[in-house]
Amino acid sequence: MTFELVSSILLAVSLLFYSTLEVWLAPNNNSFFKDLKKKMIFLLPLFTLSFAVHYFFFVQ
């Protein structure tokens, strides 16, 4: 169970990191702190959803 939990957390974090790069490095959003609130509104539910999917399908 520990391996599945750690792997699901790592996978969710990697998805979050990838989506963060996609949002922050988009051509129209070159600044790191430009519209940070809008980016967090998009990224935090994505992280929660990805963690929930991997936890419920791979851990339990």
ZIMO-V913585 format. One record per backbone hydrogen bond with DSSP energy under -1.0 kcal/mol. NH is the residue of the N-H (numbers start at 1). CO is the residue of the C=O. Records with the same first field share a line. If there is no record, write none. Layout:
# ZIMO-V913585
NH->CO  CO
This chain:
# ZIMO-V913585
5->1
6->2
7->3
8->4
9->5
10->6
11->7
12->8
13->9
14->10
15->11
16->12
17->13
18->14
19->15
20->16
21->17
22->18
23->19
24->20
25->21
29->26
36->33
39->35
40->36
41->37
42->38
43->39
44->40
47->43
48->44
49->45
50->46
51->47
52->48
53->49
54->50
55->51
56->52
57->53
58->54
59->55
60->55
